[in-house]
Amino acid sequence: MIQLIDVSKTFDSDNGKVDAVKNVSLNIEKSEVFGVIGYSGAGKSTLVRCINLLERPTEGKVIVDGVDLVPLNERSLRKHRQKIGMIFQQFNLLASRTVFENVAFPLRYKGIDKSEINKKVTSLLELVGISDKAKAYPAQLSGGQKQRVAIARSLANDPGILLCDEATSALDPQTTQSILRLLKDLNKKLGITIVIITHEMSVIKEICSRVAVMEDGRVVELNDVVSIFSKPQAQITKDFINTTSNLNRIGELIKENSSIVNLESGQKLCRLDFHGSNTKEPIISYISRTYNVNASIIFGNIEVISETVLGSLIVILSGNSEDQESVIQNLNDINIKVEVIKHA
């Protein structure tokens, strides 16, 4: 569906050339929900704008449905862009037009009969759940409603691809969840390919099947979402994952010398990571029964990502040192990753 081959984008600035995107190659499959995450300045928004050539790559190929868009003239490019919808953080609605007129706008100059436009717009407003707002103006809408209008407008030309550039960043958490549920529903109903640009790992976790992590214009990690969360490789990926979990608090507690993580002689502070069927295992009682080692839970985190359960526990192990080492070895052998964070 979408193939980026060695795509680079360089801008000229007062301080010289800025390499916003550097030799990025990606394949995004038809009907996939694909995420691109990175901090501000990582190049993710520039990259997504290269997909529909709102930014023309300095180098590389952008192949959509088998056609390289880069060498096309403006007329041909406009034709192909009609099949690539896009929504933005700030909605970009026409303030002087009603919701109905905003959604109808892309259809006005296509020679479509007025009755067909009315039928199409009515259907789209129903699809995104704002049929009752057809005569309202953008100023009368909430942020979530504005984004629903923007989504409906982006679907007017029946695109096969929907690009979402920080589309939930201006929304509160509850509204963000409702928009993500809508996008997920549209993906299932229409089979539309969705590319989501974000700096929030919670968005990736909620909706995406695969994700590319960007840093300094490059893709530093690319994998399915479950693997990204369970086995992150790049440090920046680990940093992002920590933003969605309370487990990163352990480092702060250790630095603060909190009584919560104070250890007695012979104890170990450990992190246990497990996923899939391992989450159903009675790990704590197994440790106690089998090795005569006590495991006190300090805190933990369990969540479901792409229908796979991922869990982590921070525990204090108490008991004979050799028995503790046997516990750690045995858990690692059954694919429960154990990291010793602190020794007594």
C-alpha positions in Angstrom: 0.0 0.0 0.0 2.6 2.6 1.1 6.3 2.1 0.5 9.0 4.6 1.5 12.4 3.9 0.0 15.4 5.9 1.3 13.3 9.0 1.9 15.2 12.1 3.0 14.0 15.7 3.5 16.3 18.6 3.9 15.3 22.2 4.7 17.3 25.4 4.2 17.4 27.6 7.3 19.3 30.7 8.4 21.8 28.4 10.1 22.3 26.2 7.1 20.7 22.9 6.0 18.5 21.0 8.4 18.1 17.2 7.7 14.5 16.6 9.0 14.2 13.1 7.6 17.2 10.8 7.0 17.1 7.8 4.7 13.8 6.3 6.0 12.5 3.1 4.5 9.1 1.7 5.5 6.4 -0.6 4.2 2.9 0.0 5.5 0.3 -2.7 4.6 -3.2 -2.2 3.3 -5.8 -1.8 6.1 -3.0 -1.5 8.7 -3.1 1.0 11.6 0.6 2.1 11.6 2.1 4.5 14.2 5.0 6.8 14.0 6.2 8.1 17.4 8.9 10.5 18.4 9.6 13.6 20.4 9.2 17.1 19.0 11.8 17.6 16.2 12.2 13.9 15.5 10.9 14.3 11.9 7.7 12.4 12.2 5.4 15.1 11.0 7.7 15.9 8.0 7.8 12.1 7.2 4.0 11.8 7.1 3.7 14.9 5.0 6.1 13.2 2.5 3.5 10.4 2.1 1.1 12.8 0.3 3.9 15.1 -0.9 2.8 18.1 1.1 6.5 18.0 1.6 8.4 16.8 -1.4 11.3 14.5 -0.4 14.8 15.7 -1.2 15.7 12.1 -2.0 14.0 8.8 -2.2 10.7 7.2 -3.5 7.2 7.4 -2.1 5.2 4.6 -3.7 1.4 4.5 -3.0 -0.6 1.7 -4.6 2.3 0.9 -6.9 2.8 4.5 -8.1 5.8 6.6 -7.2 4.4 10.0 -6.4 7.7 11.9 -6.4 8.1 12.4 -10.2 4.4 13.2 -10.9 3.4 16.6 -12.2 0.9 18.7 -10.1 -2.1 17.6 -12.0 -1.4 13.8 -11.6 -0.4 14.4 -8.0 -3.7 16.1 -7.2 -5.5 13.1 -8.6 -3.6 10.6 -6.4 -3.9 12.9 -3.3 -7.7 12.5 -3.5 -7.2 8.9 -2.2 -5.1 10.1 0.8 -7.1 11.8 3.5 -5.5 13.8 6.3 -6.5 15.2 9.7 -4.5 17.6 11.9 -4.1 18.6 15.5 -5.9 22.0 15.0 -8.8 20.5 12.8 -8.4 23.1 10.0 -12.1 23.7 9.6 -13.7 26.6 7.8 -15.1 28.8 10.5 -17.6 30.6 8.3 -19.2 27.3 7.1 -21.5 24.9 8.9 -20.5 21.3 9.7 -22.4 20.1 6.7 -20.7 22.6 4.4 -17.2 21.8 5.8 -17.7 18.1 5.0 -19.2 18.9 1.6 -16.3 21.2 0.6 -14.1 18.6 -1.1 -17.0 17.5 -3.2 -18.2 20.9 -4.5 -15.8 21.1 -7.4 -16.0 17.6 -8.7 -19.2 17.9 -10.7 -21.2 15.8 -8.4 -25.0 16.3 -8.3 -26.2 18.3 -5.3 -28.5 15.5 -4.2 -25.6 13.0 -4.3 -23.5 15.5 -2.2 -26.3 15.7 0.3 -26.6 12.0 0.5 -22.8 11.5 0.9 -22.4 14.2 3.6 -25.4 12.9 5.6 -23.9 9.4 5.5 -20.5 10.6 6.6 -21.9 12.6 9.5 -23.8 9.6 10.6 -20.7 7.5 10.3 -18.7 9.7 12.7 -21.6 10.2 15.1 -22.5 13.9 14.7 -25.6 13.9 12.5 -27.2 16.3 14.9 -24.5 18.9 14.4 -25.0 19.4 10.6 -26.2 23.0 10.9 -23.8 24.0 13.6 -20.6 26.1 13.1 -17.2 25.1 14.3 -17.2 27.7 17.1 -20.2 25.9 18.6 -18.5 22.5 18.8 -16.2 20.8 21.3 -12.7 19.7 20.4 -13.8 16.1 19.9 -16.7 17.2 17.7 -14.5 19.3 15.6 -12.1 16.4 15.0 -15.1 14.2 14.0 -16.0 16.8 11.4 -12.4 16.8 10.2 -12.5 13.1 9.9 -15.8 13.1 8.0 -14.4 15.7 5.6 -11.2 13.6 5.0 -13.4 10.7 4.1 -15.4 12.6 1.5 -13.3 11.4 -1.4 -13.4 7.7 -0.2 -9.7 7.6 0.4 -7.8 4.3 0.9 -5.4 6.0 3.3 -5.9 8.4 6.3 -3.0 10.3 7.7 -3.4 11.6 11.2 -0.8 14.2 12.3 -1.0 14.6 16.1 -4.8 14.3 15.6 -5.5 13.8 19.4 -2.8 16.1 20.9 -5.3 19.0 21.5 -7.9 16.8 23.1 -8.4 15.7 26.7 -7.8 12.0 27.6 -11.5 11.0 27.5 -12.1 12.7 24.1 -8.9 11.2 22.8 -10.2 7.7 23.7 -13.4 8.4 21.8 -11.6 9.6 18.7 -9.3 6.6 18.8 -12.3 4.3 19.1 -13.8 6.0 16.1 -10.6 5.6 14.0 -10.4 1.9 15.0 -14.1 1.4 14.0 -13.5 3.2 10.6 -10.5 0.9 10.0 -12.6 -2.2 10.6 -15.7 -0.9 8.6 -13.9 0.6 5.7 -10.7 -1.3 5.6 -8.9 2.1 5.4 -5.2 2.3 6.0 -4.4 4.6 8.9 -1.0 6.2 9.7 -0.9 7.9 13.1 1.8 10.5 14.0 2.0 11.1 17.8 4.3 11.7 20.7 2.1 9.8 23.1 2.8 6.1 23.6 -0.7 5.6 25.1 -2.1 6.4 21.6 0.2 3.8 20.0 -0.8 1.3 22.6 -4.5 1.9 22.1 -4.9 1.6 18.3 -1.7 0.6 16.3 -0.6 -2.8 15.1 3.0 -1.7 14.3 5.0 1.3 15.2 8.2 3.1 14.0 10.1 5.0 16.6 11.9 8.1 15.3 14.8 10.1 16.7 16.8 12.8 14.9 15.2 12.1 11.6 15.8 8.4 11.6 13.7 5.3 12.4 15.6 3.8 15.3 13.2 0.9 16.0 10.4 -0.7 14.0 8.2 -3.6 15.2 4.8 -4.8 16.1 3.3 -3.1 19.2 3.4 -6.1 21.5 7.1 -6.6 20.8 7.8 -2.9 21.2 6.2 -2.9 24.7 7.5 -6.3 25.8 11.0 -6.1 24.3 12.0 -2.5 23.5 15.5 -2.2 22.1 16.3 1.5 21.6 16.7 3.7 24.7 14.2 6.2 23.4 11.6 3.4 23.0 12.2 2.4 26.6 11.8 6.1 27.7 8.4 6.3 25.8 7.1 3.1 27.4 8.0 4.4 30.8 5.6 7.3 30.2 2.6 4.8 30.1 3.6 2.9 33.3 4.1 3.6 37.0 7.1 1.2 36.9 9.5 4.0 36.1 8.8 5.3 39.6 11.1 2.7 41.0 14.2 4.6 39.9 12.9 7.7 41.6 12.2 5.9 44.8 15.7 4.4 44.9 17.3 7.9 44.3 15.1 9.3 47.1 16.1 6.5 49.4 12.5 5.8 50.1 11.6 3.4 52.9 9.5 1.5 50.3 12.6 0.2 48.7 14.8 -0.2 51.7 16.2 -3.7 51.9 17.2 -5.9 54.8 20.2 -8.2 54.7 20.1 -10.8 51.9 17.1 -9.2 50.1 16.9 -8.3 46.4 14.7 -5.8 44.6 13.6 -7.2 41.3 11.5 -6.5 38.3 9.5 -9.3 36.7 8.2 -8.9 33.1 5.8 -11.4 31.7 3.3 -11.6 28.8 0.7 -13.9 27.2 -0.1 -17.1 29.0 2.5 -16.3 31.7 0.2 -13.7 33.1 -2.1 -16.4 34.3 0.5 -18.3 36.2 0.6 -18.0 40.1 4.1 -16.8 40.0 4.3 -15.4 43.6 2.9 -18.5 45.2 5.0 -20.7 42.9 8.2 -19.0 44.1 7.2 -19.4 47.8 6.2 -23.0 47.5 9.0 -24.3 45.4 12.0 -22.4 46.7 11.0 -21.2 50.2 11.6 -17.6 49.0 9.2 -14.9 49.9 8.3 -12.3 47.2 6.7 -9.1 48.4 5.0 -7.0 45.7 5.9 -3.3 45.9 3.8 -2.4 42.8 2.9 -3.6 39.4 1.4 -2.9 36.0 -0.8 -5.1 33.8 -2.4 -4.1 30.5 -3.8 -5.5 27.3 -2.2 -4.5 24.0 -3.5 -5.9 20.7 -5.3 -8.6 22.7 -2.0 -9.7 24.4 -1.7 -9.3 28.2 1.6 -7.7 29.3 2.5 -7.4 33.0 5.3 -6.3 35.2 5.9 -6.6 39.0 8.4 -4.9 41.3 9.1 -7.4 44.1 11.4 -7.9 47.1 12.9 -11.4 47.3 13.7 -12.6 50.7 15.4 -15.9 51.7 18.5 -17.9 51.1 20.8 -16.3 48.5 21.2 -19.5 46.5 17.5 -20.1 46.5 16.9 -16.6 45.2 19.4 -17.2 42.4 17.5 -20.4 41.5 14.3 -18.5 41.4 15.7 -15.9 39.0 17.2 -18.6 36.8 14.0 -20.6 36.7 11.8 -17.6 35.9 14.1 -16.6 33.1 14.0 -20.2 31.7 10.2 -20.0 31.5 10.3 -16.6 29.6 9.6 -14.4 32.7 12.3 -11.8 32.4 13.9 -10.9 35.8 16.0 -7.9 36.4 17.8 -7.4 39.7 17.4 -3.6 40.4 19.0 -3.4 43.8 20.9 -5.7 46.3 20.8 -5.2 50.0 
